[in-house]
Amino acid sequence: MTPLVPFYLSSYTLRQVLTVAYRLDLIEASDYHKAVDIPNVKGTGQLRGRALSTREIESLIECCHEQGGAIAIRDAAVIAILRCGGIRRQEIVQLNLDDLDLATGELTIRRGKGGKFRLVYLTTEAIGMIEDWLKVRGDLPEALICPVNKEER
C-alpha cells in the first residue's frame, strides 16, 4: 500500500504535531526535545518523470494533426509552446492573449516559478500552431489556452 504522505515528509509532519502539542502544554519539554530529535530521511533523488525525445514530441503533434478538431488544434499549440521554452504546466495555464506577440514570437511569462518574469521565444512552427488555435479559439478575452466544450467551441 502506498503511504498517503511521502516518507520524507513524515518526520517533518511529526515534528510539527509535536511542536503544537508542546505549545499547548500537552507534552513536557523533555519529552518534546527527545521526540523531535529524529533524523531527517533523505529522498532517493530519482526524478519521477523523464524528458521526451524530439521524436516523441513530434509524434504527439502528428497525432494531434491526425485527429483534427478544436481540441487537437489546441493540444498541438500547447505542446508546441511547452517545447519552445521549457514552460511549466502552471505557467501555460496562466498565459493571457496579452502575453503573446506573434509578430516577434515573444511569449511573456509573468508569473513563473518564484514569481519571476521572463521572455520565451517561439519557433516559426509553434507560431503557426498558435495561429491555428487562435482561429478556432475566437475573440474571447483573457486566457490564451482555454477549454473546448463537446461542441468544439
N, C-alpha and C positions, 0 to 999 in steps of 0.2 A: 504494500500500500504506500502511495506517495504521501509524504507529510504535507500538511496544509501550509506550513511555513518552511522556507528553505532552511537547511541546517545551520547556515552561518548567521541567520537572524535569531536563532533560538537563544543563544547566550545573551544577545542584546535585549531580547524581549524579557528574559528572566531578570536581568539587571534592572530594567525599567519598572517591572512589577515590584521587585524588592525595594527600589527607591521610594516608590509611592507608599508601600507598606511601612517603611521606616519613617517617612514624613508624617504619616497618620498615627504614629506611635503604636503600630500593630506588631512590630518586632523590636527587639532590643538592638542597641548599637553594635554590640559584639557579634550577635548573630548576623546582622546585616553585613558587616565587614567580612566575616568569614564566607558568607554566601556569595557576595559579589566578586570575591577573589577567584573567579574561574577564568581560565584562559580563553581567548578568542579562538574560534575554529576557522582555519583558513579554507577558502574555496579551492576548487580543483584548478581553476584558471582556464578551463576549457570553454571555448565560445559555444553558444547554443546554436548559432546559425552558421552559414558559410557564404562566401561571395559567389555570385553566379558568374559563370563564364560568359564571354561575349556571345558565343553560340547559343547558350541557354536564353539569354536576353533577347536575341534575335528571334528565336523560336517562339517566345512569348508574344512578341509583337506580330509575327507572322500569324499566329493563332488568332489574335485579335482581328487582323485584317480578313482572315478567312471567315470568321463568324459574322462580321458585319453588324450593323445596327448601332444605336446610340451608345449602349453600354460598352461595346467592343471599341468604339472610337474613343470614348472617354478613357478606358483602361489602357489603350495604346499610348495616349497622351501622358497618362500618369507614369507608365513605365519609362517613356522617353525622358520625362522630367527627372525622375529618380536616377536614371542612368547618367544624365549630364553632370549633376552636381553633388552626388552623394547625399542627396536631401533625405532627411528623416521623415518617417510617416507623419509625425505630428506637424512638421513644417509644411508638408504639402497640403494638408487639410486646412491650414491657416492662411494659405495664399488667397489673395483677392485679385480681381482684374487689374487694380491699380498697381500691383506688384510686377506686372508683366509689360515689357516693352518689346513688341515684336520687331520693330524697326532696327533696334540694336541687338536683340537677342538677350537682353538682360532680364534676369528674374531676381527680384529683391526679396531676400529672406529677412523679414523684420523681427521675427520672434524665434530665433534659432536657439540652439542649446545654450543655456546660461543667459538667455535674453539678448544674445548678440545679433547684430545686424551684419549681413554680408550679401554680396552680389554673386550670382551664378550665371554663367554664360551658356546659352543653349546652342546646340548644333543646328544646322540647317534642317536636318531630318526631324529633330524634335520640334522646331518651329512649325514645320509643315503639319505634323500630327496635332499640335496645339491649335493651329488654324482650322483644321478639320473639326476638332472638338468644338471650337467657338462657333462654327456654322450650325452645329447641332444644338449646342447649348442655348443659343439665343442671346437676347439683350439683358438678361437678368443681372441686376447689380450684385456686388459683393463677391462671393466665393468663386474662385477660378474653377475648382473641381466641385461639382455638386451631384447629388443623387439623380438617378434616372428612374422614372417610375415604369410600371409594366407597359404603359402605352408608349414607351420610348421617348418621353418628354422630360 
